Structure formats: C-alpha cells, structure tokens
Amino acid sequence: MKKVYISFSSDIIHSGHINLINRAAEYGEITAGVMTNEVVSSFDRYPITSLEERIKVLRNIKHISHVVVQDSLYYDDILEELHPDYVVHGDNWRTGDLAPIRQRLIEQLARQGGQLLEFPYTYSESLTGLEHSMQGKLGLPDARRPRLQRLLQYDRPLRVLEAHSGLSALIVEHAQAKKGGEIRSFDAMWVSSLCDSTVKGKPDIELVDITSRLRTIDEIMEVTTKPIIFDGDTGGLIEHFVYTVQSLERVGVSAVIIEDKIGLKKNSLFGTEAHQTQDDIEHFCEKIRAGKAAQRTKEFMIIARVESLILEQGQEDALARARAYVAAGASGIMIHSRQKTPDEILSFCDAFRQTDKTTPLVVVPTTFNSVREDELYRHGVNVVIYANHLIRSAFPAMQRTAQVILENGRALEASENCMGIGEILTLIPEQ
C-alpha cells in the first residue's frame, strides 16, 4: 500500500480536516504528523490543547494509521524518515508565509520520487467563528497566565518586547519576520514601569500606582493573547507587594520582576551616577517569600532582578544574591548591566549555570545591544526582553511630525512619514 503523510497544526479538527483525511485515504495508508506547540506558535496562535491531547485525538480518527510528531515547519526530517509516496495538504499555502515551505517540500519530494497532493481548503463562516472563539480563549486569565512557563520549555530563548498601550501591544502580538528558514515572532510582552510612566508624562520613580498600571494591563489584555511579564520595580513594601502579586495573578499576568533596591526608585541605567540603595539579602528574600505565599496558582512567576552589576558590587555579590533569591523561592533571575558589551552578563550567566542548570535567566540587552539571542542562549539565558524600544522609536517619530507641520504650516510634508488612516484602521480588530 502507498504511504500518505498529512501534517496538522490546528487543535480544532473540523469538517474540512475530515474531508482532507477521507480524500487522502483514497491514495494509501495515512501517517498524521502533529506539529509541536513551539512550531505552531511560530506562525499561528498558540494551541489551546496540549501536544499529547492533539496526538490522542488524531489516533482516534478513522483512516489514520500512525501518528508522529513534527518538530519543524519544514518536512525534511519527516520525509527522510518516512519516505511517503504522497504528502497531502490544503491549497491555502500557495501564497503567503508558508509558500517557501511548500516549495521546499515539492523539491524534496521530487528528489525522493514522491508527490504533493493539494485539495481545496475549506472556508466557512462557522469555522471562522470557531477559530475566533478559540483565539478569544487564549486571552482569558487562566489560559494566558500559565503560558510563559510552557514557553520556557522551548529549545531557544523567549523573545519579549515592551508594550505600553493597546495599539503597541497589537504590534507585538502580530509582528513577524522570515529569517533563515524560520518565521520569527515575539513570545510575550513586557509592561515596563519606565514606558508606562513615560506615556503618561510622569517620571520613572514609581509614581504611577498599581491601580493605574492595572488599567494599562487591561487595555493590553483586551486586544491580545500573548503572556505578559510585569515590571514591578522594587515591589514596594512587603505588605503592599503581596496584594500586587494577587492582583496581577488574578487578571492573568504570567510573571512579575522585582529589583533588589529600596528607597526612591531611580532607573538602573543611571548606575552609580544617581543615589541608589541595594536592599539587603534577607529583607529581599523575605519579600520573595511573602509574594510566593500570597500566590493562588502555581503558574505565576516572581522573578528576582539582581542589581549588583549595575551598582558595581561585582560578580560574586551578584551570584550570592541570585542563589539566595532562588532558595527563597524566586521563579527566575534577571541579571542587569549597563555596560556597552555583554561580557559581564555572559560571565555571570556562565558562573550561575555551573551550579544551577534550571532556574530561568532573564536579560535586558538595552546598552549591550550588539549581542544576539543565540549567543545569549548558549550562555544559559532563557528570556531576552527588549524593554523600551517601541516607545523610544515612537517618540522621535511623533516629535519630527509635529516639527514638520510647524515648519510648513500644513500636513502635506508630514504625510510621507505617516501611515494611511485606512491602513491604521485595519490594525484594530473588530472583535
């Protein structure tokens, strides 16, 4: 009997899929491939159901004889392993981001003597509505909150970009780039106190209170589905921090990062140029323990930010603090630096990983911005946060537009730097 291969990414098996399976069964014995969550989320929404659940569903569908895991958008490894006579797919990938994958598949099948069979893709309003419903569920607190922990299982660093409004969050949600045979996107959003303060015209000194910042989170969550990491500054008083943890957890935030400083908050990139006081280890550990005790779920993460390198206290102090914070219950460690090169960050990560192989490490390459994500990952970094780039790029663009209008007494010259009204309206989802 001929061998037929079909790959599935969706966690919704609908009538269109069944029709495709029935057509494929006419050509031979079917092996179904299930794309991993990591692969699916690189070009589509994150699956609601687990990989194991999707495998179980396919194993119980008529005509499917075998189920395998496909851990790449490309079919190379699957074709080498199975040598199918036919690969079956809908005809909806002839254009768009998946077209290069289709072309590579055709070329490899030709070398192996196989053939691609394409059947009409099923479009219907009911299926579109079902997909919208599933998309909406991803934004619910109980679905969004645990996703960061699941993403940390990926064999690559998570890519996180700041969002400070609903519109900027939509950019993070939908941004994609094709690079080196992969489709890249952002895994999560960073809600920065600096950006949240700046967009409100306030100084970055913990002046904007948690109630106001929760409104920003609500605006972001209303229109997006990606997990959120919250910049908690120092966390404030221990008695206040426990309420912050519960409030963030309740609305579906995945993690809070707090820094080991006390007193009036000053931005870390001022370093020793501004008066900044580092908290003592035991007091900060007490804050971590209190926050962990206040949690209602296991998924919420409290990540400790170590400021020793910023305040020029040296690597040994940073390591001692990081290990103490993990022992106190911290879900991860963020190590920060204001050096122009990543050397001291990489050195810290190497030393930390000698004794701790599992605790997630977070970095924010604002000043040491020449380092690439893959190099950071080789040194044990799990999360890379681009902490303020959207607001830093938006401000000069808006400032320049205002200047051009003033200089010319009209808007014509500024229009070339502006997105069309019709285009910007399409960015906003109707539901």
C-alpha positions in Angstrom: 0.0 0.0 0.0 1.2 3.5 -0.8 2.2 5.8 2.1 0.5 9.1 2.7 1.6 11.9 5.1 -0.6 14.7 6.4 0.6 17.4 8.8 -1.7 19.0 11.3 -1.1 22.3 13.2 -4.6 23.1 14.4 -6.1 21.9 17.7 -9.5 22.2 16.1 -10.3 19.1 13.9 -13.3 20.3 11.8 -15.2 19.0 8.8 -12.5 20.4 6.4 -9.9 18.2 8.0 -12.1 15.2 7.9 -12.7 15.8 4.2 -9.0 16.0 3.6 -8.4 12.8 5.6 -11.1 11.0 3.6 -9.5 12.1 0.3 -6.0 11.1 1.4 -7.3 7.7 2.4 -8.0 7.0 -1.3 -4.3 7.1 -2.0 -2.9 4.9 0.7 -2.2 4.4 4.4 -2.1 7.6 6.3 0.5 8.8 8.8 -0.5 12.0 10.5 2.1 14.5 11.8 1.3 16.7 14.8 3.3 19.9 14.9 4.7 20.9 18.3 3.3 23.9 20.2 6.6 25.7 19.5 6.3 25.2 15.7 2.6 26.1 15.6 3.0 29.3 17.7 5.8 30.5 15.4 3.3 31.2 12.6 -0.1 30.9 14.2 -1.9 31.2 17.5 -0.6 29.2 20.5 -2.6 25.9 20.7 -5.3 25.7 23.4 -4.8 21.9 23.8 -1.6 20.2 24.6 0.5 18.2 22.1 -0.4 15.0 23.9 -4.1 15.8 23.6 -3.8 16.6 19.9 -2.0 13.3 19.3 -4.7 11.4 21.2 -7.4 13.0 19.0 -5.7 12.1 15.7 -5.1 8.5 16.9 -8.9 8.1 17.2 -9.8 9.4 13.7 -10.8 6.9 11.1 -8.3 6.2 8.3 -5.3 7.5 10.4 -3.0 4.5 10.9 0.1 6.2 12.6 0.7 9.5 14.4 4.2 11.1 14.6 5.5 14.4 16.0 6.7 17.1 13.5 9.1 19.5 15.3 9.8 21.8 12.3 7.8 23.9 9.9 9.8 22.1 7.2 9.2 18.5 6.2 12.9 17.5 5.7 13.3 15.1 8.6 9.8 13.6 8.2 10.5 12.8 4.5 13.8 11.3 5.3 12.3 9.1 8.0 9.0 8.0 6.3 9.7 8.4 2.5 6.0 8.9 1.8 4.6 8.4 -1.7 2.3 11.4 -1.2 2.1 14.4 1.1 -1.4 15.8 1.3 -2.2 19.5 2.1 -4.9 22.1 1.5 -4.3 24.5 -1.3 -4.2 27.5 1.1 -0.4 27.7 1.4 0.4 28.5 -2.2 0.9 32.2 -1.2 1.9 33.9 2.0 4.5 33.0 4.7 4.1 29.2 4.2 4.8 29.3 0.4 8.6 28.8 0.8 7.9 25.7 2.9 5.6 24.3 0.2 8.2 24.9 -2.5 11.0 23.2 -0.5 8.6 20.2 0.1 8.0 19.9 -3.6 11.7 19.9 -4.4 12.5 17.3 -1.8 9.6 15.1 -2.9 10.8 15.3 -6.4 14.2 14.0 -5.3 12.6 11.1 -3.5 10.1 10.2 -6.1 7.1 11.5 -4.1 4.2 13.8 -4.9 2.4 16.7 -3.3 -1.4 16.4 -3.5 -3.4 19.6 -2.8 -7.1 19.7 -2.2 -9.4 22.8 -1.9 -9.2 24.4 1.6 -12.5 24.5 3.4 -13.7 28.1 4.1 -16.9 28.8 6.0 -18.3 31.4 8.4 -19.0 28.8 11.1 -15.3 27.6 11.0 -14.1 31.2 11.1 -16.3 31.9 14.1 -15.0 28.8 15.8 -11.4 29.9 15.2 -12.2 33.4 16.6 -13.8 31.7 19.7 -10.6 29.7 20.3 -8.5 32.8 19.8 -10.6 34.6 22.4 -10.0 31.9 24.9 -6.2 32.4 24.7 -6.7 35.9 26.2 -8.6 34.6 29.2 -6.6 34.9 32.5 -6.5 31.1 33.2 -5.3 30.4 29.7 -2.8 33.3 29.4 -1.2 33.1 32.9 0.5 29.6 32.6 1.7 30.0 29.0 5.0 31.7 30.0 6.1 28.6 32.0 5.2 26.4 29.0 7.1 28.6 26.6 10.2 28.3 28.8 10.3 24.6 27.7 11.3 25.7 24.2 14.8 25.0 22.9 15.5 28.7 22.3 15.4 32.0 24.2 12.0 33.6 24.5 11.8 36.9 22.7 9.9 39.6 24.6 9.0 43.2 23.5 7.6 46.0 25.6 4.0 47.2 25.2 2.6 50.4 26.8 -0.8 50.6 25.2 -3.4 48.6 23.3 -2.0 49.7 20.0 1.6 48.9 20.8 0.5 45.6 22.2 -1.2 44.8 18.9 2.1 45.4 17.1 3.8 42.9 19.5 1.0 40.4 19.0 1.2 40.3 15.2 4.8 41.2 14.3 6.5 38.5 12.2 9.7 38.2 10.3 11.1 35.5 8.0 14.7 34.8 8.7 16.9 31.8 7.9 14.1 29.5 7.1 12.0 30.3 10.2 9.2 32.6 11.0 10.1 34.7 14.0 7.6 36.4 16.3 7.5 37.7 19.9 6.6 35.2 22.6 5.5 37.6 25.3 5.0 41.3 26.3 6.9 43.3 28.8 4.9 46.0 30.6 7.6 48.4 31.7 7.3 50.9 34.5 9.5 53.3 32.5 7.3 53.1 29.5 4.1 53.2 31.4 5.3 56.3 33.2 6.6 58.0 30.1 3.5 57.5 28.1 1.6 59.2 30.9 4.2 62.0 31.1 5.4 61.0 34.5 8.9 60.5 35.9 10.0 56.9 36.3 10.1 56.9 40.2 7.2 54.5 41.0 4.9 57.5 40.9 2.3 55.7 38.7 0.5 53.5 41.2 -0.6 49.8 40.7 -4.2 50.8 40.1 -3.2 52.9 37.1 -0.8 50.3 35.8 -3.5 47.6 36.0 -5.6 49.8 33.7 -2.8 49.7 31.2 -2.6 45.9 31.5 -6.4 45.7 31.0 -6.1 47.7 27.8 -3.4 45.4 26.5 -5.2 42.2 27.5 -8.4 43.3 25.9 -6.9 43.1 22.4 -4.1 40.5 22.7 -3.4 36.9 23.8 0.3 36.7 24.4 1.6 36.3 28.0 2.6 39.4 30.0 5.7 40.0 32.2 5.1 42.9 34.6 7.9 45.3 35.7 7.2 45.6 39.4 10.1 48.0 40.2 11.2 47.3 43.8 7.9 45.7 44.7 7.4 48.4 47.3 6.7 47.5 50.9 6.3 43.8 51.6 2.8 44.3 52.9 1.9 46.0 49.6 3.7 43.5 47.3 1.5 40.6 48.4 -1.5 42.5 47.1 0.3 43.3 43.9 1.0 39.6 43.3 -2.6 38.7 43.9 -3.9 41.4 41.6 -1.5 40.6 38.8 -2.2 36.8 39.1 -6.0 37.4 39.1 -6.0 39.3 35.8 -3.8 36.7 34.1 -0.3 38.2 34.2 2.3 35.5 33.9 5.2 37.0 35.9 6.4 40.0 37.9 10.0 41.1 38.1 11.2 43.0 41.1 14.6 44.5 41.7 16.6 44.3 44.9 16.7 48.0 45.7 15.0 50.1 48.3 14.1 53.8 48.7 13.2 56.2 45.9 13.4 54.3 42.6 15.9 55.5 40.1 16.3 54.0 36.7 19.1 51.3 36.8 20.9 52.7 33.8 21.9 55.7 35.9 24.0 53.2 37.8 26.2 54.9 40.5 25.6 58.3 38.9 22.4 58.5 40.9 21.9 57.6 44.6 20.5 54.0 44.6 20.5 51.7 47.6 20.5 48.0 47.2 18.3 46.0 49.6 19.9 43.6 52.0 19.7 40.0 51.0 17.5 38.7 53.9 14.9 41.5 53.5 14.6 41.0 49.8 14.3 37.2 50.4 11.5 37.9 52.8 9.7 39.9 50.1 10.1 37.0 47.7 8.8 34.5 50.3 5.8 36.7 51.1 4.9 37.1 47.4 5.2 33.3 46.8 3.0 32.6 49.9 0.4 35.0 48.6 0.0 33.2 45.2 -3.1 31.4 44.4 -1.8 29.4 41.5 1.4 27.5 40.7 1.9 29.2 37.3 2.5 32.7 38.4 6.2 33.6 38.5 8.1 36.0 40.8 11.5 36.8 39.1 14.2 38.5 41.2 16.2 41.2 39.5 19.8 41.4 40.7 21.3 45.0 40.6 24.8 44.1 41.8 26.5 44.7 38.4 24.6 47.9 37.9 25.8 49.2 41.3 29.4 47.9 40.7 29.3 45.4 43.5 30.9 42.7 41.4 30.0 39.2 40.2 30.5 37.4 43.5 27.9 39.6 45.2 25.5 39.1 42.2 25.9 35.3 42.4 25.5 35.2 46.2 22.3 37.2 45.8 20.9 35.2 42.9 21.4 31.9 44.8 19.8 33.3 47.9 16.8 34.5 45.9 16.3 31.2 44.2 16.5 29.5 47.7 13.8 31.9 48.9 11.5 30.8 46.1 12.2 33.1 43.2 11.0 31.6 39.9 13.8 33.1 37.9 16.7 35.6 38.0 17.1 38.7 35.9 20.7 40.0 35.7 21.2 43.5 34.6 24.1 45.6 33.3 24.7 49.0 31.8 28.0 48.0 30.1 28.2 48.5 26.4 29.4 44.9 25.8 27.8 41.7 27.1 31.0 40.4 28.7 30.0 40.8 32.4 26.5 39.4 31.7 27.9 36.4 29.9 30.4 35.8 32.7 27.7 35.9 35.3 25.5 33.5 33.3 28.3 31.0 32.9 29.2 31.1 36.6 25.5 30.8 37.6 24.9 27.9 35.3 27.8 26.0 36.9 25.7 25.3 40.0 22.1 26.0 38.7 21.1 24.4 35.4 17.4 25.0 35.6 16.3 28.4 37.0 15.3 30.7 34.2 17.7 33.5 33.4 16.4 36.8 32.1 18.4 39.6 30.4 17.6 43.1 29.1 20.2 44.0 26.4 19.5 47.7 26.2 23.1 49.0 26.5 24.8 45.8 25.4 22.6 45.6 22.3 25.1 44.1 19.9 24.7 40.6 21.4 22.5 38.2 19.5 19.8 36.0 21.1 21.5 32.7 20.1 24.8 33.8 21.8 22.9 34.6 25.0 21.1 31.2 24.8 24.5 29.5 24.6 25.4 31.0 27.9 22.2 29.9 29.6 19.8 32.8 29.0 16.1 31.8 28.7 14.4 35.2 28.2 15.5 38.2 26.3 13.5 41.4 27.0 13.6 44.4 24.6 12.4 46.7 27.3 11.6 50.1 25.8 12.2 50.1 22.1 8.6 50.8 20.9 8.2 53.9 22.9 11.8 55.1 22.2 11.1 54.8 18.4 7.6 56.3 18.6 8.7 59.5 20.4 11.2 60.8 17.8 8.8 60.0 15.0 6.0 61.9 16.7 8.3 64.8 17.6 9.5 65.0 14.0 6.0 65.0 12.6 5.0 67.9 14.9 8.1 69.8 13.8 7.4 69.3 10.1 3.8 70.5 10.4 5.0 73.7 12.3 7.7 74.4 9.7 5.4 74.1 6.7 2.1 75.3 8.1 0.3 72.3 6.7 0.3 68.5 6.9 1.4 67.5 3.4 5.1 67.2 4.1 4.4 65.1 7.2 2.2 62.7 5.4 5.0 60.7 3.9 6.0 59.7 7.4 2.5 58.7 8.4 0.5 55.5 7.9 -2.7 56.0 6.0 -5.9 56.2 8.0 -7.4 53.3 6.2 -4.3 51.2 6.9 -4.2 52.0 10.6 -7.9 51.2 11.0 -7.2 47.6 9.7 -4.8 47.1 12.6 -7.7 47.3 15.1 -9.7 44.0 15.2 -13.4 44.4 15.1 -13.9 41.6 17.7 
